[in-house]
Amino acid sequence: MLAPHLTPESAEELLAAATHKSKSEIEQLLAARFPQPDLPEHMGAIAASQPALAMVEQHAPGRVGQSVPECAEDRAPQRLAPLSPQRYALQVTVGQETHDKLRYAQALLGHQLPSGDLARVLDKALDVLIRQLEKRKFGATERPRRGRRRPSPNPRHIPAAVRSAVWERDQGQCTFRSDSGRRCPAHTRLEYDHIHPVARGGHATVEGIRLRCRAHNQYDAECAFGAGFMERKREQAREAAAAAKRQQAIDEVIPYLKALGLRAGESQAAAALCERDPRASLEQRVKLALTYFAHRHCTRTKYVKAAANTP
């Protein structure tokens, strides 16, 4: 990354500036010192023989991506790279459905964005998505309800107001700090963690809740209750999830069997066969359930023949 910019005059200073920096920090450093112009907007089909990255690089003023896939079937690298201060190049390969949604969004925004600027369409789409995710994640709303809500009987329940306040206070980042004081940089897969475990009297208050990434949440739990105890809990959770998935596979099949005129008891017994392969498609599971009746017919025929041959 630094090589194209190293000269006898700048090498020592530039290498010193990049020392101990992460890859993304070096990208930001280069974008600030050697800014590049914005990429021209481009969205088009990729030919079967054309590497996905070439579609961007043929318009790019500098190195935007990294590796080029060897063939069209390989996964195209996704890239969000800084070009200059507060300006980024976005590269991503999308399917036909996503392409059609983008084009439809451009059409719907025709009066607001006559140019159909993809960057602005994406920005508006993200505004809507973020509002939905914030509402689902911590109950964010522009019109918070007034008055006191009825307390939940679940001791692990965290009220929306608490989740919203904690998220804002912790700035959507894991709060774990190492012994040297370095804060965990994770912004994804965050969980609301009781500072004092619920099992030991912890309460869901703003002061009693913090953000933790999944790994550090598990680490805190192991420190509090022991690694063996938490591994047993995780195993129980995995078994419960697997059982729920098997039951879901059964429940989805039963309505189709009833629609064929089968009785409830027969439908339940036939659908139970789907436990063998809960990951199969719905069509495959219905076919598997119907084999229950074929087996019963064969068994009944065998007994009828045996009875007929009995003296």
C-alpha positions in Angstrom: 0.0 0.0 0.0 2.8 2.4 0.8 5.2 1.3 -2.0 3.7 3.5 -4.8 4.1 6.6 -2.6 7.6 6.0 -1.3 10.4 8.3 -2.5 13.9 8.8 -1.1 12.7 12.1 0.3 9.5 10.9 1.9 10.2 7.2 2.7 11.5 7.6 6.2 8.8 10.0 7.3 5.9 8.1 5.7 7.1 4.7 7.1 7.3 6.3 10.6 3.8 7.7 10.2 2.5 4.2 9.3 4.3 2.3 12.0 1.9 0.4 14.4 -1.1 1.4 12.4 -3.8 -1.0 11.1 -4.5 -1.5 7.5 -7.6 0.7 7.6 -5.7 3.4 9.4 -3.0 3.3 6.7 -5.7 3.6 4.1 -7.0 6.7 5.9 -3.4 8.1 6.1 -2.8 7.7 2.4 -6.2 9.1 1.5 -5.4 12.3 3.5 -1.9 12.7 2.1 -2.6 11.6 -1.5 -6.2 12.3 -2.2 -7.8 10.9 -5.3 -10.8 12.3 -7.2 -14.2 10.7 -6.8 -15.0 7.7 -9.0 -17.5 8.2 -11.8 -20.8 6.5 -11.1 -21.1 3.1 -12.8 -23.6 0.2 -12.5 -23.6 -2.4 -15.2 -23.7 -6.1 -16.0 -20.4 -8.1 -15.7 -19.6 -10.3 -18.6 -18.9 -13.9 -17.8 -15.3 -13.6 -18.9 -14.6 -10.3 -17.2 -13.3 -10.2 -13.7 -15.6 -8.3 -11.4 -13.0 -6.0 -10.1 -12.0 -4.8 -13.5 -15.4 -3.0 -13.8 -14.3 -0.7 -11.1 -10.6 -0.5 -11.8 -11.2 0.6 -15.4 -12.8 3.8 -14.0 -10.6 4.2 -11.0 -7.9 6.8 -10.8 -5.8 4.6 -8.5 -5.7 1.3 -6.7 -9.1 0.8 -5.2 -9.3 -3.0 -4.8 -7.0 -5.8 -4.0 -7.1 -9.3 -5.5 -8.9 -10.1 -8.7 -10.8 -13.4 -8.7 -9.5 -16.0 -11.0 -12.9 -16.8 -12.6 -16.3 -15.3 -12.8 -17.7 -17.9 -10.3 -15.3 -16.8 -7.6 -16.7 -14.4 -5.1 -15.9 -10.8 -6.1 -14.1 -8.9 -3.3 -16.2 -6.3 -1.6 -14.5 -3.0 -0.9 -15.0 0.3 0.9 -11.8 2.3 0.4 -11.0 5.9 1.2 -10.2 8.1 -1.7 -9.7 11.4 0.1 -10.7 12.9 3.4 -14.4 11.9 4.0 -14.8 10.4 0.5 -14.9 6.7 -0.1 -15.1 4.3 -3.1 -17.7 1.6 -2.8 -17.3 -1.7 -4.8 -19.8 -4.5 -4.5 -21.3 -7.1 -6.8 -25.1 -7.4 -6.5 -27.7 -9.9 -7.9 -30.4 -9.1 -10.4 -33.0 -8.6 -7.6 -30.9 -6.0 -5.8 -30.1 -4.3 -9.2 -33.8 -4.1 -9.9 -34.5 -2.6 -6.5 -31.9 0.1 -7.0 -33.4 1.0 -10.4 -36.9 1.0 -8.9 -35.8 3.3 -6.1 -34.2 5.6 -8.6 -37.5 5.8 -10.4 -39.5 6.5 -7.3 -37.1 9.3 -6.3 -37.2 10.8 -9.8 -38.7 14.1 -8.6 -36.4 14.4 -5.6 -33.3 13.2 -7.4 -33.7 13.8 -11.1 -30.1 12.8 -11.7 -30.7 9.4 -10.1 -27.4 9.7 -8.2 -26.7 6.2 -6.8 -24.8 7.6 -3.8 -27.7 9.7 -2.7 -30.2 6.9 -3.4 -28.1 4.6 -1.2 -27.8 7.3 1.5 -31.6 7.7 1.6 -32.1 3.9 1.7 -29.7 3.6 4.6 -31.5 6.3 6.5 -34.7 4.2 6.3 -33.0 1.0 7.2 -31.1 2.5 10.1 -34.3 3.8 11.6 -36.0 0.4 11.3 -33.0 -1.4 12.9 -32.7 1.1 15.7 -36.3 0.7 16.5 -36.0 -3.1 16.5 -32.6 -3.1 18.4 -33.4 -0.7 21.2 -36.9 0.7 20.6 -35.7 4.1 19.2 -38.6 6.4 18.4 -39.2 10.0 17.7 -42.3 10.0 20.0 -41.4 8.1 23.2 -44.4 7.0 25.3 -45.0 8.9 28.4 -46.0 7.4 31.7 -44.7 4.4 33.6 -45.0 1.1 31.9 -46.0 -2.1 33.5 -42.9 -4.0 34.7 -42.1 -7.2 32.9 -42.2 -10.5 34.9 -39.1 -11.6 33.1 -36.0 -10.5 35.2 -33.9 -10.4 32.0 -36.2 -8.0 30.2 -34.5 -4.7 29.4 -36.9 -1.8 28.7 -36.6 0.0 25.4 -35.8 3.3 27.1 -32.8 1.7 28.9 -31.6 0.0 25.7 -31.8 3.3 23.9 -29.9 5.2 26.6 -27.2 2.6 27.0 -26.7 2.5 23.2 -26.3 6.2 23.0 -24.0 6.3 26.1 -21.7 3.5 24.8 -21.8 4.9 21.3 -22.8 1.6 19.8 -19.4 0.0 20.7 -18.3 -2.8 23.0 -17.2 -1.3 26.3 -14.7 -4.0 27.3 -11.2 -2.7 28.1 -8.0 -4.7 28.3 -5.5 -4.4 31.1 -3.7 -1.8 29.1 -6.9 0.3 28.8 -7.5 -0.5 25.1 -11.2 -0.6 24.3 -12.6 -3.3 22.2 -13.3 -1.8 18.7 -16.3 -4.1 17.9 -19.4 -2.4 16.6 -21.2 -5.5 15.4 -22.9 -8.5 17.2 -23.3 -6.3 20.3 -25.4 -7.5 23.3 -26.8 -5.8 26.3 -25.0 -7.2 29.3 -26.0 -6.9 33.0 -22.9 -5.6 34.9 -24.1 -7.6 37.9 -25.6 -10.9 36.6 -29.3 -11.3 37.0 -28.7 -14.5 38.9 -26.9 -12.4 41.5 -29.4 -9.6 41.8 -28.6 -7.4 38.8 -31.2 -5.0 37.5 -32.0 -3.6 34.0 -31.1 0.0 34.7 -29.0 2.4 32.6 -26.3 2.2 35.2 -26.6 -1.6 35.4 -26.4 -2.4 31.7 -23.5 -2.1 29.2 -22.7 -3.0 25.7 -20.6 -6.1 25.1 -19.7 -7.9 21.9 -20.6 -11.6 22.0 -17.1 -12.8 22.7 -16.5 -10.4 25.7 -20.0 -11.1 27.0 -19.2 -14.8 27.1 -15.8 -14.0 28.6 -17.4 -12.0 31.4 -19.9 -14.8 32.1 -17.1 -17.4 32.3 -15.2 -15.2 34.7 -18.4 -14.9 36.9 -19.7 -18.5 36.7 -16.8 -20.6 35.4 -16.0 -21.9 32.0 -17.5 -25.4 32.7 -20.8 -23.9 33.8 -21.1 -21.7 30.7 -20.2 -24.5 28.3 -23.0 -26.6 29.8 -25.4 -23.6 29.4 -24.3 -23.2 25.7 -24.8 -26.9 25.1 -28.3 -26.7 26.5 -29.0 -23.7 24.4 -27.8 -25.5 21.3 -29.9 -28.5 22.1 -33.0 -26.3 22.7 -32.4 -24.5 19.4 -32.0 -27.8 17.5 -35.2 -29.1 19.1 -37.1 -25.9 18.2 -35.9 -26.3 14.6 -37.0 -29.9 14.4 -40.4 -28.9 15.8 -40.7 -26.1 13.3 -39.9 -28.5 10.5 -42.9 -30.7 11.7 -45.3 -27.8 12.2 -44.8 -26.4 8.7 -45.7 -29.7 7.1 -48.9 -30.5 9.1 -51.2 -27.9 7.4 -50.4 -29.4 4.0 -51.2 -32.9 5.2 -54.5 -31.7 6.6 -55.3 -30.0 3.3 -55.0 -33.5 1.7 -57.8 -34.6 4.0 -55.7 -36.4 6.6 -56.8 -36.5 10.2 -54.9 -34.5 12.8 -53.4 -37.6 14.5 -52.3 -39.0 11.2 -50.8 -35.7 10.1 -48.9 -35.4 13.3 -47.5 -38.9 13.1 -46.6 -38.5 9.4 -45.0 -35.1 10.0 -42.8 -36.5 12.8 -40.7 -38.2 10.1 -39.4 -34.8 9.2 -37.3 -34.8 12.3 -34.8 -36.9 10.3 -33.9 -34.0 8.0 -35.2 -30.6 9.3 -33.0 -28.7 6.8 -34.8 -30.2 3.8 -37.0 -28.0 1.7 -40.7 -27.9 2.5 -41.6 -29.9 -0.6 -39.1 -32.6 0.3 -40.4 -32.7 3.9 -44.0 -33.1 2.7 -42.9 -36.0 0.4 -41.1 -37.6 3.3 -44.2 -37.3 5.5 -46.3 -39.0 2.8 -44.0 -42.1 2.9 -45.5 -42.8 6.3 -48.7 -43.8 4.7 -47.0 -45.9 2.1 -45.2 -47.8 4.8 -48.5 -48.3 6.7 -50.2 -49.6 3.5 -47.4 -52.2 2.9 -47.5 -53.3 6.5 -51.3 -53.7 6.4 -51.2 -55.7 3.2 -48.6 -58.0 4.7 -50.8 -58.7 7.7 -53.8 -59.3 5.5 -51.9 -61.8 3.4 -50.6 -63.6 6.5 -54.1 -63.8 7.9 -55.4 -65.2 4.7 -52.8 -68.0 4.6 -53.4 -68.9 8.2 -55.3 -72.2 8.5 
